[in-house]
Amino acid sequence: MHPSSIFHTDADAARAIIAQSPLATIAANGADGPVVAVVPLVWSEDSSKLIGHVARTNAFWDALQDQTPTVTAVFRGEDAYVSASAYPSKAAHGKVVPTWNYIAAEARGELTFKTDLNAIRDSVSVLSDHMEAERETPWAVTDAPERHIDKLANAIVAFEISVTALKGVRKLSQNKSVTDRAGVVSDLMKHDARAQRLANEMNLETRA
C-alpha cells in the first residue's frame, strides 16, 4: 500500500473497497517459497473474517493444507494512468510527472482451512448470496440438485481469514491543487470506461 497517509482510508472505507471489488490476490509463504491464489472473498456477517474457497487441485491448498498460515490479501478497485499533460500547472512551470491513480485494500490475517462438507456448502452459499444479491432473479445454491452441489463441494476446500490488519488506499490526486485535480478528472473522462469510473471516484472524493 502507498506509504503516504494522505491517501489512506479508515477501516469502514477499506471494508467497502473489498465488498465492491471482492476478487483478491492472496499471498502466503509455503514450505518451498511463496504461493499465491486469485479468488473472490466476502466478509463474514460480523465483518471480522473473509470467507473464500479454492480447488483441491490448487497449489495454494497443496502447499498450505498442513498449516495455519498468515496471509495477505490484496484487492484492486478502479485504477488509471494519469498523464503529466493532464495538469494545467504543466504549462506554468513544467514541474509535473505522470503517475497512476488507484483504489485498493489490503487485509492481513490467519487463514484456517475448512474441509467439512457442511462448512464448504456454507462458504459457497455466503459467496453466491453476496454476488447475486442485486440481481433481479438471484441464484442460490439450493437451486441446483443437492447431489450436484455435493460433488462440486468435494472438489474444493473452504477457508476463513481472521483479519488482524486492514488497510485501504484511495490515491486520487489528493496531493495536487484543486485546478490540477480538475484537469485530471477532465482528462480521464476522455478515455475508456475504466478511466471514467476513476474520474467519478475522484469527484466523490472531492465532495466528501
Stockholm file with secondary structure:
# STOCKHOLM 1.0

chainA/1-208         MHPSSIFHTDADAARAIIAQSPLATIAANGADGPVVAVVPLVWSEDSSKLIGHVARTNAFWDALQDQTPTVTAVFRGEDAYVSASAYPSKAAHGKVVPTWNYIAAEARGELTFKTDLNAIRDSVSVLSDHMEAERETPWAVTDAPERHIDKLANAIVAFEISVTALKGVRKLSQNKSVTDRAGVVSDLMKHDARAQRLANEMNLETRA
#=GR chainA/1-208 SS CCSCGGGBCCHHHHHHHHHHSCEEEEEEEETTEEEEEEEECEECTTSSEEEEEEETTSHHHHHHTTCCCEEEEEEEEEEEEECGGGCTHHHHHCCCCCEEEEEEEEEEEEEEEECCHHHHHHHHHHHHHHHHTTSSSCCCGGGSCHHHHHHHHTTEEEEEEEEEEEEEEEESSTTSCHHHHHHHHHHHTTSCHHHHHHHHHHHHHHHC
#=GC SS_cons         CCSCGGGBCCHHHHHHHHHHSCEEEEEEEETTEEEEEEEECEECTTSSEEEEEEETTSHHHHHHTTCCCEEEEEEEEEEEEECGGGCTHHHHHCCCCCEEEEEEEEEEEEEEEECCHHHHHHHHHHHHHHHHTTSSSCCCGGGSCHHHHHHHHTTEEEEEEEEEEEEEEEESSTTSCHHHHHHHHHHHTTSCHHHHHHHHHHHHHHHC
//
